[in-house]
């Protein structure tokens, strides 16, 4: 979650004066400050290649682009969208919702409108630029350092973007003969996978490379960066705020998309078999329990649900096993998911751990996968999370 004041977090639990604006940039230069946004939303989804996307309505019809050099023409212009609160004492506090390329602009005109309707913009974060910049020819990057490779793959397209690596990550050498062709984003995902990490554009428009977030039985309640709570008597007794933010919650239990076994395959060298590694759900208390190890047949009643992962940067079985464990952490917990509606907290980031206190007082920890932030009249935002199929430490 972005760093915000306690005053900000208190304010979003009650009536407040919301500010939503955008600054328009072109070629790293500010063109227009404070574009008025009257409607729209931004969606953040860590399961997508382009993490942040949205649609906004600009409250001035004259901003519809008439010429190629018009400010909102979709030929390289970017918007930095900001969401904030105006406090009664006249001060404000804002957070960035991201840096977005303008993909297209539409305007619907009615006969009674002499200057047209309001422009509606479709937006994607800077990952769209990476997706568009496919390799025109195959490139050989064998022998490169994995972190240097990932940085170059980004900065070859957007030179002014910084790439930051979590201190816990360890780099290594990409195997000889590694050739990338076509999709640049796939190459970046392979390099991040080599690091057992994920890479994404953050709210400042830069790339963060971080370990894949995971929720385990060892995750303490203190790991939660925010609490989505109801304000019923039972919830307040369980620790919720009297001014709770949870409007509605829909819990789902399903086995769809749930994997309890991951097989990872690395690079094939000559006629030798590729290195392989495996990981499975080894917790006998889990309803998706596979067995005591990945080397035998499934012994749990859930059976086997296998996900196959290929990454040609992996050169050893140990690397493949570590990658398989990382991929498995992305699937455990999907059996129990939550769709919610809460008062907006625009400072959240996909991958955050949040605490949910239900109206009946039950408490759970959840990993936030996606959410949508309203920019117009709507007062709530929606999202989806996953949690453990049972909880002992972080929840009740």
Secondary structure, DSSP 4 states (H G I P E B T S, - for coil): -----HHHHHHTTS--EEEEEEEEEETTEEEEEEEEEEEEEEEEETTSSS-EEEEEEES-GGGS--STTSTT-TTT-EEEEEEEEE-TTS-EEEEEEEEEEEEEEE----TT-TT----EEEEEETHHHHHH--EEEEEE-TT-BHHHHHHHHHHTT-TT--EEE-TT----BPPTT-EEEE-HHHHHHHHHHHTTEEEEE-TTS-EEEEEPP---TT--GGG-SEEEE--SHHHHHTT--TT--EEEEEEEE--TT--SEEEEE----TTSPPPEEEEE---TTSTT---S-TTS---STT---EEEEE-TT--SHHHHHHHHHHHHHTTTTTTEEEEEEEE--TT--TT-EEEEE-TTS-EEEEEEEEEEEE-SS--EEEEEEEE-SS-SSS--
